[in-house]
């Protein structure tokens, strides 16, 4: 088992509550690390677990779980947990998980799941859509699609995401969210392989030669999986392609680091918008 054979990694730091009287990680926590990393695997596939598996009309149930210990992790260690799907049977999926501290392999975990009817909890064949999604991901092929278009083409899916994130989750007034500028905007929606919209954003004209990106929203379960960056890059490219000299955005302060990493810099002082702290950021072309 080597790190180079894994595409999906989840990084964590060992917490004080996870060590035992010997000051090393209690053995049961390695299974928890593996199970947590499985969630990262579904994020890497752009598949929100609840709604995604509801679309697939099934659930995954653990059939077998084994762990082999090679060395110990200690409080404060930063661990990299790799996940790969090592095989798909008729109704089963077998995952291999490696837990490393640096280059040292600490434990090897195998998890076998059965795809089953959630009501009857009886096994059923792994859907072709899920089988193909996993095969493509493990082969390094794309598992999502970015679509760019107008409000007529993408508005329904974009608004569904925005209502979930801004209105239901962040409690923003719907009258503020629906501002009358969508019809003239350029929209981007990212779809997963089940054709589910999972991220969105829009580009409007702030002033001649200046674009403004906004309404950036990502499905809650999938944040931190680079989907937002794909949407942002598509919007930046659209702004540049139409001849803008710069593009601005009103970033929530909690997302400032995300936009800095994409080449944006702060412009002016922080302010409040829709009851949330924001900062204007800009990127010149």
C-alpha positions, 0 to 999 in steps of 0.5 A: 500500500503506497500513497501514490496509488490513492487519488482521494485524501482526507487530512486530520490532526489527532485530538486530545480526546482520541489518545488513550492512557498510553498517550497514543491513539486508541485503536477504535479511532482508526476506524473512525478516521477511515469512515470519515475519509469515506465521506471525503471520497463522496465529496471528491465524486461531487456526490452529496450523500443523502440526496445522491444516494436517494437519486440512486435509490439505495443506501450503503451498509457496512458488511465487513470492516477490518484494520491492521495496525503497523505503528501508532499515532500520537496527540497532535500528529497530522494524518493523511487518510487515503481512500480508494475503491478497490473493487465493485461486485454485483451488490458490494463495494470494497474500499481500501484505506491507508492512514499515514503520518508523513511517509509512515503507514500507521494502519490499513483498513478494509471496508466492504459495503453492500448497496441495498434498498433503504426500506427493506435493507435487502441488497440490490445491484450496484447501479450502473451510474454509481459504478461508472462514476467510481470507475471514472474517478479512479481512472482520473477522468472528470466526474463533473461538468461546468455549464455556462449560459443564460437565466433561461437555460440555467436559472431553475437549477441556479435558484434552487441552489441559491435558495438552499444556501442563502435563504434556508441556510444563511437566513437571507431575506428572499427579497434580497436574494432575488434582485432582478439582475439574473436575466442579464447575467451570465450564469455558471452551474456545475453538475455532477454525474447524476446531473444534479446541480451542486454549485453555481455563480453568476457574472454581471456588469458592475460598470463598463469594463468591470465585471462582478461575480456573485451568488457563489453557492456550493451544496453544503455537503460538498464544500471544500472539494474544489467545486467552488473553484471550478465555478469561480474559474469559469466566471473569471474566464467569462469576464476576461473573454468578454473584454473586462479589464477587471472583475470584482466580487463582494466576498463573505469574510469567511471566504476571503482566503478562498478568493485570495488563493484564486488571485483576488485582492482586497479593495477597501474596508469591510462592511455588512451586507444582508446582515453578513460581514463582507469585503470587496475583492478585485482581480485585474486582467 
